Amino acid sequence: MSTVDDNIGDIEAIERATIVGVSPAELEPLDDWLLPYDAGTIGRAHSAVPLQHDHCDPSAIAEIESRYRARGLRPSFRLADVATFDPLRDELRRRGYREKQATLVQSATCEAMLRAARDAPAETAPAPDVSWAATFSGEGFDPVDAAHRTGAFARAPGVLFASVRENARAVAVGVAALAHGWAGVHGMRTARARRGEGLAGRVLAGLAVAALERGVSKAFLQVQEDNAPARALYRRAGFATLWRYAYWQQP
């Protein structure tokens, strides 16, 4: 499904920017791989990921496994759905790994994101306040996971926290981490009672305004393939799929 294999720089920049946004406790390069290490709940923060889609070396799996296990972490691989990685997937299956959580990497221009707002764009700040965090961890969300993600986002350099406010209370929130020439969008959440009002579009527009002001003109995000409402929102904001990936883990 990849549409950027002819632009290797974009693939590597997006993968590096992805890791910046989730702030793992440790990050280690290994040949053409990035190995983030973290004990938290964010899959991207503790899954090995290749930086290119044009070649693979299944022999790297054993070394990657060893490095994760040496840190007390379960090995996990995040692989794009491209034919080049078929030998990697075959070897992982042989080792007992299984595929889970199909996810789409999508991109848009920040100018296109502005069109997602039906009303004024959200405001942004360099750090989350109590109201932002309360909405992010609100009804329907795992509070432990929310606390971990909020802390990880806050550690990211060049981070922007967006929120739509009513009487100073956040009702929709999101994050963008500016890195490697991209605005990586994360943490899009709307209070359960306020969904369907176009608030998330205002969050995207607010992040786009702030990114453009800082000289960043393109954005990417990651959305689970089965999340139809989110995909519809992102489509209205100009996002199109670059590639699909899944996590590979042993049961």
N, C-alpha and C positions, 0 to 999 in steps of 0.2 A: 504493500500500500504506500510505501514511501514515495514522496514526490520531490525530495530534496537530495537524492543520491548524487545528482550532478553538481551539487554544491556542498562539498565536504565541510567547508568552513561553517556553514549554518548548523549542520548536525553537531559538530563538536562544540560550537558556541552555545547552542541550546542545552546540550547535556551538562556543560560546565555551569551555565547559569541556573539550571535546575538544582544542582547540588548547592550552589550558593544560597538559593532561596530557602532550603530546608535545614541548613546549618548543622551538619553532622558534627559529633564530638571530635572526630578525626577523619582526615581524608588522605588517601595514599594513591599515587599513580602506580600502575603496573603495565608497562608497555603501552598498548592502545586502550587500556581500561582505566576507569576511575573506581576506586574502592572506598566508599564512604562507610564509616563505622559509627554506629550509634545504637544505644539500648532502648530508644524510645519507640513511639508508635508509628512514625512516618516511614512507609515502605521505601521511598526513594532515598531516605537517609541511611539505610543499611542494606542496600542492594548493589552489587557490582554491575557496572554498565559499560559497554564498549563505546568508544568515542567516534567510531566510524561504522558505516554500513557496507563497506565494499570488500571486506575480508574478515576472516576469523581463524582462530587457532584453538581447537578443542583441548589441546594439551595444557592451556592456561587454567582450565577448570580446577585441576588438583591443587595448583599453587594458590588460587583464590580461596578454595575451601580451607586450606591450611591457615591462611592469614586470618580468616574470620573466626575459625575455631580457636586460634591462639588468643583471641580477645574475648572468648566466651560467648561469641555470637553465632547464630545459625546461618550458614551460607545461604545467600539469596542472590539471584541473577535477574536483571531487568533487560529483556531482549526485544528489540524491534522485530516486527513480523515481516522480515525480508528473507528471500531465498538464500542469501549468503550465509545466514545463521543456521541453516538446516543441520549442518554437522554438529554445531553446538547443541542444538535441541536434541538431536539423536543421542549424543553422549550424556546429556543431562537425564533423559529418559532411562538410559541404561543404568544410571546411578540412582534411580528411584525418584527423581524430581518430577513434579507435576506443575502444570500451567494453571495460573489463577489470575483473576482481576484484569481482564482485558481493558486497556486504557488507550485513548487517542491523544496524541500530541497535535495540537492545532495552533495555527498562527494567524495573525491579522495585523493590519497597519493600525497605529494608534488613531489615525484620522478616521478610519472606518468605525472604530470603537465608539467614537463620539456620537455616532448615529443611533446607538443603542438606548440613549436617554430620552424619555418622554418629557422630562422636566429637568430642572437644574442639576448639573453634575454633582456628585458627592464631594464633600470636603475631604482633605487628606492631612495627615499628621505624621511625624517621624517616629511616633511610638504609640502603642495602644493605651487607652485610658480604661477606667473601670467599666464604663458603659460599653465600649467596644468589646471588651473581653466578655461581658455578660451576654451580649448578643451572640458572640461566637460560640459560647458554651451553653446556649439556651436550650429550651425545650426541644427534645428530639436528638440532641447531640451528646456524645459521651464526654462528660466533664474532664476525665483524666486525659483523654486524647486531646481535647480542646486546650487544656492547660499546657500540655507538652508542645503542641503546634504553636500556640501563642508565644511561648518562650523561644522556640526555634526561629520563628519569623522575626522576633524582636532582635535576635542576634545577627541577622543578615545585614551585610553592608548595603547601603543605598536603598533601604526599605521604605515603603510608603504604606500607611494604614488609612484606608478610605472608609467613610461611613456616611450614611444618610441619617440625619438627625431630625427628631421632632421634639420640641421642648427640651433640647439638650440630650435626649435619650436616643441612642443608636437603634435603628430598626433594620438596617442592612449594612453589611460590612464586607471588606475584601482587602487583599494585600497585593502589592507588586514589589518585587525585588529587582532593582536595576543592575544588570551585570552583563559583561561580554557583549554589549551593544543591544541587549534585549530587555524588555520589561516582562518578567516572569510573573504571571497572575496566579495567586494562590488564595485559599481560604475564603471563597465566596459563600456567604451565608446570609439568609434573610430570616427575621423572626417568623415563626410558624404562622402566626395570625395575620401577617402582612404579605404573604406570598401572593403572586399574581397581580401585583399593583405596579409592576415596572421598576421596583426599587433596585433590583440587581443591575439593570441597565444603567441606572444612574451611578452605581458604584463603578462599573466598568468605564463609564465616561469620565468620572473623576480621576481614576487612575491614569487614563489616557491623557487628560489635560496635564497632570503633574509630570508624566513621563515626557511629553512633548516640550514642556517648559525646561526640562533638563537635557534636551537634545536627543532623546530616545524616541525613535519613530516606529518601532515594530514590537509586537508583543507575542507571547506564546502562553499556552496553558495546557493542562492535562485534565481530561475528563473521562470518567469511566464510560465505557461503550454503552452500557445499559441505562445510563442516566439521560433519558429522553428529554425531560424538561430543561436540564442544563444545556444539552446540546442544541436545543431550539433557541435558547437565549444567545448562545455563542454564535450560532449561525446568523442571527439578526445583527450581531455586532461585527460581522465580517470574517469570523474565524472559519478556516478550512483545515481539513486534516492533512498533516504532513506524513505521519506514520502511526501505526498501531503497535503497542507493546504489551507484554504480559510479564508477570513475575513468575519465576521458576524456583520452587522450594520443595524440600523433602517433607512428607507428611510428619 
